Amino acid sequence: MKITNILLVEDDESFRSILAMILTGEGFVITEAENGLIAQDKLNKETFDLVITDIKMPKLSGLELLKWIKESKSTPVILMTGFSEILKTQEAYDLGADEFLPKPFEPEDVLGAIKNISTESNQIKNTDVDYLYCKVDIDQFITGREIAYNVYVRLSNIKYVKIANKGQDIPADRIPTLKSRGVDYLYLKKEDYKHYVGFTLDLAKTLNRSTTVSTEKKKKFLHQTGEIILEKLFVDGIDQHAFSQSKDYISTVSSLLYDSDDAINSLMRLYDHADFVYVHSLGVSMYAVMIANKLKWTAPRTLFKLAMGGLYHDVGKKEIDRSLLTKAKKDLSQSEVALLETHPIRGVDILGQLDGIESDIVQIVSQHHEAMTGYGFPMGLKGNNIHPLARVISVANVFCNVALPGPRHKAFTAPDAIKHMTDFHKDSLDITFFAALIRLFNLDPATYLGKDFDSDLKKVS
Ligand SMILES: [Fe+2]
């Protein structure tokens, strides 16, 4: 549709005049209105091709005006909005707003929005765009600092709206209100999210390889991943909120792998070779992220490294015969044990073939069987010489081995799993991280580790 006549509704006179001047300069015919009531009056007397309106105005708000227009006319509406109006943005979308302009905006943004309306076909309008964005927990924005990327809010699977521009401050005092009204996540474009968490796989190199995985196969695999998380990794008594947050986080990290054939291929092969190892790896990834949250570690890069480390920690097992992986431990010969214990090093080799995996993730994979006592493998590292993230993964690994059902044993309840870990693994685990795991189940670490475990900790450090 051709757009010429525009009704511009804005109570801030100087802002309205500047915007009117810009649009007039672009050849549009602009009629100004200083509030919704005046706009209604003008719309009753004249036909416009488009209405651009602010949300917050005296007398009749932008939302009331929008509702009135959508009930009685077919005029498209662009809403000028902002971070502080996230909730109203969703309401405006539900009422039928056609486009959104987050304040402050540049002249090209408003021209882009007008162009979208004049050219928008139904096909573009109805395209699923979820795959282009990644969720970020809203708590991570409680910083008051300048944000490094454009921030979006998800209105539906076909509509995301930019709510804050790169370089802007997020008003920290708004966050608790938003959370209390059910806004748990904000969104970044996938490419920005990769920078945000430090995902630096070199895609140019991976695309040149011949191991191309079909889109359908990848989609199916990621779908299965979501189902596995829900069906196989929940342990009774876990903090439900922490579980659901961690589930979302692992799904997001997994979806980043979608763009890298080599990275997703190595996990898919692990799944084909021994699905129970992949299920276990997802579990370790999730419980490691939950332990980190319990420790109040919120740095996105740290959580990302833990999630990736968990996903890949046992990837070396895809090179070991499946029958060995399922054989009862008591029936393994010495040479079989030695072969099994090569899996961390094999994992490091596999990761070495993926360009751009960070060294912390490689260390997680190589050290996840090291023990605080120095009697782990493959290097026999002791105490603080073991990478701290590998120590978190190690706690999650032992817990998942005990609590989740596997080819070698049935599942344990959380208290039984923790009791078993206390009896048989306590000395080899990092006690701080073990205590955080115990707290995840609303249990008291002192019951298992003794009431002096905190002071024991101080002695160690
Ligand atoms: Fe392992």
Residues whose N, C-alpha, C, O or C-beta is under 5 A from the ligand:
A	BS01	LIG	H313 D314
